[in-house]
Structure formats: C-alpha cells, structure tokens
Amino acid sequence: MQKFKYKLAENTIEKKEVLRLSKWLLKDERLTMGNKTKLFQKNFSNFLKVKKSVFVNSGSSANLLIAQSLLESGYLKNKTVIVPAVSWATTVSPFIQLGYDVKLCDCSYKDLGLDVNHLEYLCKKYKPSVIILVHVLGHSNNMKEILKLCKKYNIYLVEDTCEALGSKYNSKHLGTFGIASSFSFYYGHHISTIEGGMACTNNKNLANIMISVRSHGWLRDFNETEKRKLYKKNKISDFQSQFSFFYSGFNIRSTELNALIGISQIKKIKKITKIRNRNFNIYKNELSDFFSVKCKTKILSSFGYATLAENRDEVFKRFLEKRIECRPIIAGNIGSQPFWKRYKQESILPKAKLIHKYGIYLPNHANQTLEDTKFICKEFKKVAKPKFV
C-alpha cells in the first residue's frame, strides 16, 4: 500500500492521552457507558451551546438515531425527507433504511451545500417533513435562506455537521440551527474518540427519545421523575420496568473508554480550528486560478480544500508519485452511487454531477504545516487543469 507523506488526516490523540487512558483502565471497574459518558456529553453541549448531546458509537449512528427518533416523536406530518446530493452514504442511508421517501437536492457551487432554488422547488412539490443538510468539508450552507424555507413550509431541519466541528455561521456554531445535528469523532476528523459520534438537540422531548432509542428503547438513562411518570402511565411494575421498552430502539452506545478520550479532545477544538482555517486560506490564495468555495462561514474549520480539475485522474496519478493523498469531494453525487440506483432511478442533478466528475479535495489537518500546504499547492498547479462553473 502507498505510504503517504502528505495525508488527508492524521491522528489527534496524543501519547499523553493514551498513557492517561492506560492508567485509568487499570484502576476503573466500569468500561460500559457511565459517568465519563455523561461528562463528555455535558462538556460537548457546553462547547456547542446546546441543551443536550447524546454520545453514540459513530457519526453514522448519530444520523440513524436522529432519523429514528424523529419517527418516534410524532412530530412529522409525513415521511418525506430532502437530503443533499453531495453528501455521505450514511447521511442518506438511515432514511432509506427506515422507510422515508427520500428526495435528492442539487448542490450550490458557492458552498457545496443545498441549492436553495432546487430546494424550494422540492419543498413545493413534495411538502417534506424534514430537510437534512451537510456542511460539506466544513463550509456552511446558505443558512439564512434555508431557515426561511423551513419556516415557510413548516419543515424540520437536521444538520450533518460531521465535517464541520468548530465552523461558525454568524457567530453560532454549525450544528445549532436545526432541531438536531450529528457529529463524528472518527480517526482524522476534527477530534477523535477512536470511533464515536454525537447527536445534539435543544428539544427536550427529542433528546429523551434519542437517549432511549440509543439503548434498546428502555428508560434506564432517563431521570427518575420522568421514568416514574411513564411507568405509572403504562402500568408497569418496578420488576417489569427492568425490561420494558418504550420505543423501537438500537444498541448504538459508545463506551467510557471513548468518552474519556473525548473529554480531553474537546479542549483542542479551538486550536485545531485555527490551524485548519489558516491552511484553508493558504490554499485559497495559492490556488486563486482554480475553483474555490465562497461560503459565508465566519470561522471555517476546514476539513479539506475542495476544488475542481479537468484532468482529475492525472492529478491523482501525480499525487500518488509525490505521496500526496487526495479524494473525491466526499461521495460526490449520491444520485450516481450504485446503492442509490438500486433505490431509485438516477436523478437529474447537473451541479452534483459536475462535482462528481471533476471534484477533488486536498489535505487539511491540525498537524499540517504552512510548508506542507504550499508544497501541495505547488504540485497541484504543476499538473491540474482548471475546471470552472
């Protein structure tokens, strides 16, 4: 396997964190979800300025949890959901798996998020209950216009923020604008818990449902008052309450081990954001002759630098020789993916198709130096042919 010198992502877990974890493992008796998880959730909520965070085993599971909990909430007028064409497989798949009627929305060239004109067309035509957006590579969607449409058509907004931890729009963290949001703590994301994710919300009822759905559908993690109220309402005895299930749930919990790492990782977010933002600005200046995103993100915790190349395969080959890692712009056009074609016919999404064909993103992470970024730019300019839109 090719060993890259200039990687898309690098580990954020330091040796001192591993040593701390090792010492804790030797003395602590509980490894399954417990007090460390509660503290991590609380600290993450405080950082993001949301009321409730629910720790799960991945960002994908966070999306699954939100999709199921919305069904259980009784809030939805129907099961129609609009999802972004430029997104990730497990942004879309949970909604398909749970029986939603999924509609793809084309992307905007300005921010790679939802195209608001196509979005309004879909809202008028299908009258969805939910819109899920992805803040692609850390860029904010056009939140002002999207929030207007949600209000106008009475739609719940869900933010997949797995690539945008630390990014802000109008001084607010991305992931705080909708009814719920998801985050990923996978290796190479802004922070890491080895594996892990978070579902966040300001809606107390939805938060309770997510807490239950995360763990089989029981109420063990509810506060005592709320538990007693529901047991009494459903005429459930103390004995039977041990194995009583109120929602159709999963087991997508994480562990105390992952939570302990997360507690220390939160402290690094601001520093990591600053470095990623700096690298993004270097790319933007150095590659001014190429396509660049022009979103209104006030603070951009860039996950990678997105651009277009007419000769993308040639760039890829050159980068392999120079040991520079690069990828398509996440999954490109979901409508062109094999799993989607088995679900529905390929949709007409001209902008997403162009991103699918020519899109490429370049490395950005917290260990990437100024010199690294400039070297990548130099090699890209040597071979890449600009593709404009």
N, C-alpha and C positions, 0 to 999 in steps of 0.2 A: 504493500500500500504506500502511496505517495505521502511522504512526510512533509507537511507544510511548515515553512518558516514564518509566513505571514498568514495567520489563521483568522477565520471569521469570528471565532470566540475562544476565550481562554477561561480557565477555572478562576472563580472569585474566592474560593475557600482557601485560606492561608494555613500554613503549618501550625501556627499557634492555636487556630480554631480546632484543628484535628487533635492536637495534644489536649486541649480542654475537653473535647468530646471523649477522648480515651479515658481520662481521669474520671469523668462523670459516669461513663459506662461501667467502670469497676466498682463504683460505690452505690449507684442508684438501682433500686429494685424494679421500678416501673419503666417499661420501654414503650408500651402502647399509649395511645392518646391520653393526655392528662394535663397537669398544671403547666408544663412547659408549652404545650399547645395553646392553652388559654392565654398565657403571657405573650406568646408570639402574635396571636390574633389581636390582642389588645394593643400591642405596640405598633402593629401594622395599621390598625384603624386610626391610631393617633397620628401616625405619619401622614396617612392619606386624607385624614379629616373626614372619616365616615363613621357611622354608628356601629356597624357590625362587619366583621370579617370571619370567614369560615374556612379553615385550613383543610385542604384535601391533598390527594397524592399526585396531582398534576394539574397544569392549566387546562388540559383537555377535559379532565374530570370536573373542573370548575364550570366549564361550559355545559357539560352534561347535567350537573347539579342545578344550574340556573334553569335550563330548559325543562327539567322535570318538576322543579319547584314552582315554576310559573303555571304549569298544568295543574298542579295540586292546589294552587292558591285560589282558584275560581275567579281570577281577575280577567281572564281572556274572553273576548267576545267570539273568537273563533280560533282555529289552529293554523292560521296563515301567518307566515313569517317571511320577512325580506332579509336576505343575507348578502354580503358583498361578494362579487365575482372574484375580485383579487383578495384572497384570504387564505386560510389554512384548512386542511381537510377536517380537523376536529373542531373547527368553528362551525362547520356546516353539518357534519355527520350526526351529532346528537339530535338535531332537529328532525333529520330524516328517520333516524332510528326510533324516535318517539312518536312518529306518525304525523308530524306537522306537514303542512303543504308549503314547501319551500320555493321561494321565488328569488332569482339572482338579480342583483342590481349592478349595473356597469360602474366602472371606476371613473374618478376625476383625474385628469393629468396634473392638476395643481397639487394634490396631496395624496393620491393613490387610494383615497377613501371613497365613500359613496358619491356618485354623481347625483347632485340634488335634483336636476331636471328629470333624469330617469327615475329617481326615487319617487318624485311626486306623481309621475305617470303610473308607477306601480301602486302607489297608495290609493289613487283614484280608482284604478281598475280592480284591485283585489281586496281593498279595505282590510289590511292586515291588523293583527293584534300586536305584533312585535316587530321591531327592527333591530337587528344585531349589526353593529359596525365593527371594523377592525382598524385600529390606529397603526397602519402599516409601517413597519420599521421605525416606529416612534413618532411619526408625523400625525398631528391632529387632523381629524376630519373637519369639514365645514360645520362646526357645532352650532353656530348661530342659526343657519338655515335648517339644519336637521332638527333642532329642537323646536323650531317654528312649525315644521311639518308634523312632528309628533303631537304637538298641541292642537293643530288644526284638524288632524284626522283621528285624534284620540288613540294614540299608539304608544305602547311601552318601548323604551329604548334600553338595549343591553350593549355594553361596551366590552369587546375583547381587547384588553389592554396588555396582553402577554408580551408585546414587543415595545411597550411604551412606558414602563415604570420610570417615574421621575419627570416625564414630559408634562408641560403645563399649557393650558389654554386660558387666556385672561386671568392669570394668577391662580387658577384652580387646577389641581392635578387631573389629568385624564384618568378616567375610571370613576369619576364622581358626578357625572352628568345624568346618567340613566337610573333606572330602577335597580339595576345590578351591573356588576362588572367582574371580569375574570383577569387573573394574573398568573404568570408561570415563573417558577423558580428552578427550572431545568438547568443543567450544566450549560454555561455560556450565555444564559440570559443575564439581565442586569444584576441580579443577585441569585444565589443558588442555595437550595437546601438538599442538593444531590438530585432528588426528584421532589416535586411538590407544586402546589398551586393554591390560589386563594380566590374565593368568591366573596364579593363585598356588596353591601347594600345599606341604605338609610331607612328601609322599610322594615319595621319591627316584625310584622307578621310573616313577611317573606323570609326574613332571617331565621325565625323559628322553624319554618318549614324546611329550609336548607339544612339547619342543624339536625333535624330529624331524618331527612332523606339521605344525608351523608352516612348515617349509621342505621341502615336497615328499615328505617321508618318508625323506630321507637322514640320514647321521650326521655331517655336517661340523661341527656345533656341539657334538658330544659331546667329552668329554675323551679324550685319546689312548689311555689304558689301556682304556677301555670300547669305543672304536672297534675297537681291535686284537682284543679278545676276540670281538666279534661278527663281524668279518671272518674270523677264523680258524674260528669255529664254522660259518660258512656257506660256507667255502672260496672266499673272494673275494680276488682278487689286488689288489695296490696299484693297478694300472692300472684294473681294473674297478671298484674302490671309488669312483672319481670319480663314477660314475653308477649307484650301487647304491641301491636303495630298500627299506627295511625295514618301512615302514608305509604305509598309504593316506593320503597327506598332501594338504596345500593349499600355496598360497603366500600367507600372510597376515602376512608380515613387515612391520614398520614400517621407518623409516629413521633414520640418525644425526641428521638434522635434527630430527626429532620427539623423539628421545631427549635431545638437547642441551637443548631447551626443558624437557623433563620433569625433568631434573636440578635445574634452578633452581626449578621449580614445587613440588617436594617440600618445600622449605624454608618454603613458605607455608601448608601444610595446617593447622597448629595455629592460626594467626591466622584463617584462613578459617573453621575450625570454630567458633571462639569467637564470631565475628560472626553466623554462621548460627544458632547456639544462642541468642544474645541476641535476634535477630529473632523466632525461634520463640516465645520466652517472652512477648514483647510481644503477638504475635498471640493467644496462649493467654489472656492476661489481658484484652485488649481485647475479644475475641470469646467471652467466657465463656458467653454465652447461646446459643451455637451448638455444633454437634457438634465434638468435638475428639478426636484420638487420645490414648490413655492408655497408652502402651507403657512398658516398663521400661528404656529406653535410658539408661545412666548419663551419657554425653555424646552429645548429639544434633546431628550435623552436618546440619541440616535442609536438604533440597533444595527444599522448598516447603511452604506451610502447607495442609494438607488439611482441608476441611470440607464440609458439605452444605447445599444451598439448594433449597427447594421450587420456587422460581422461577429456576432456574439460567440460562435463556435471557435473562431480564430483567436479571439481574446482568451477564451477558456484554455485553449491549447498553449498559448504563450504563457499564461499564468501558471499552468502546470510546470512548465520548464523553469519558471522563476520562483517556484514554490510559494505562490500566492493563491490562497483559497478564494473562490467566488461561487455564487449560487444564482439561480433564477430568483426573481422578486417573489419571495415565499412560494406559494403554489401556482403562481401565475393566474391563469383564468380557470377557476373551478369548473366552469362550463365545458372546458376541454379535457377535464380529467376523466379517466376510464370509469371511476365509480359513479360520477355524475351521469355519464351517458347510459349507464345501466338503470339509473333512477328516472331520468327524463331525457328528452332529446336535447342536443346541444343548443344552447340559447344564442340569440343574436346579441352579442356584446362586443362591439367593434373596438372600444378602447381597451378593454380587458384582453382581447385577443392580441392587440399590438404589444401590450405589456408581456403577454405570454411568449410571444415570438422574439422580442428584442430585449426584454428586461434583464438586468443583471445587477446584483448588489455586491459591493466591495466591503472588505473587513472594517469593523469598528468595535473596539472593546476597551476596557479600562486599563489594560496593560500595553496598549498600542501607543508608541511614541510619535512625536512630530516627524522624526526622520522616517519611521516606518510608513506613515501616511503619505509623505511626499514621495517616497520610493514607489509605492503602489500607484500613485498618480502618474509618475514618470513612465512607468511600464505600460500603464493603460493608454496614455496618449501616444505611445510609440506604435501601437497596433490597432486601436479601436477606430472605427469609422462612425462618426456621429449619426444618430437617428433622431430626427426632430418630429414633433407632433403639432 
